[in-house]
Amino acid sequence: MSRSAAAGSSGGDDKALTTADGQSQIIQVCVKSQDGNKVVYNIKRNAKLIKLMHAYCRKKQLDIHTVRFIYEGHRVHGKYTSDQLNLEDGAEICCMFHQSGGGVCSMPKITSAFI
């Protein structure tokens, strides 16, 4: 799909695809799963990332509440846009399964009888 088609632009109007400072309004973002599979999306800079997150979960048949999206070591929240997170064209977001627990280790209480 061409960039103009992805942006919903009619005709060959390239001005609709760039901002005043010459930046493209559409960027490519790659979502990488834990098993190494990658899915590439073309998204608008001002679109909320929750759209990308839902699209990825629908494609992979995942419950959005069971996964976390990570960019440069930080969790990605769907309320933000790619501009707000300063995502560059070609950015890679990792999709990880959420894991609760596993961090507490119970040890027997040591008393003077053992010393």
Backbone hydrogen bonds, N-H to C=O, Kabsch-Sander energy under -0.5 kcal/mol:
donor,donor_aa,acceptor,acceptor_aa,energy
6,A,2,S,-2.3
7,A,3,R,-2.0
8,G,4,S,-0.6
9,S,4,S,-2.2
13,D,10,S,-0.7
14,D,12,G,-1.2
16,A,13,D,-0.9
17,L,14,D,-1.3
18,T,15,K,-1.0
19,T,23,Q,-2.9
22,G,19,T,-1.9
25,Q,17,L,-3.1
27,I,43,I,-2.8
29,V,41,Y,-3.0
30,C,91,A,-3.1
31,V,39,V,-3.2
32,K,30,C,-0.6
32,K,93,I,-3.0
33,S,37,N,-2.8
34,Q,95,C,-0.6
36,G,33,S,-1.7
39,V,31,V,-2.1
41,Y,29,V,-2.9
43,I,27,I,-2.8
43,I,41,Y,-0.6
45,R,25,Q,-3.0
47,A,44,K,-1.4
49,L,80,Y,-3.1
50,I,78,G,-1.7
51,K,48,K,-1.5
52,L,48,K,-0.5
53,M,49,L,-2.4
54,H,50,I,-2.6
55,A,51,K,-2.3
56,Y,52,L,-2.4
57,C,53,M,-2.2
58,R,54,H,-2.5
59,K,55,A,-2.3
60,K,56,Y,-2.4
61,Q,57,C,-0.7
61,Q,58,R,-0.6
62,L,57,C,-2.7
64,I,62,L,-0.6
66,T,63,D,-2.3
67,V,64,I,-0.6
68,R,96,M,-3.3
70,I,94,C,-3.1
71,Y,74,H,-3.0
74,H,71,Y,-1.7
76,V,69,F,-3.5
77,H,75,R,-0.5
80,Y,77,H,-1.7
82,S,47,A,-0.7
83,D,45,R,-1.6
85,L,81,T,-1.4
86,N,83,D,-1.1
87,L,82,S,-2.7
90,G,28,Q,-3.1
91,A,28,Q,-0.7
91,A,88,E,-1.9
93,I,30,C,-3.3
93,I,91,A,-0.5
94,C,70,I,-3.0
95,C,32,K,-3.1
96,M,68,R,-3.2
96,M,94,C,-0.6
98,H,66,T,-3.0
107,M,105,C,-0.6
111,T,109,K,-0.5
114,F,111,T,-1.5
115,I,112,S,-0.6
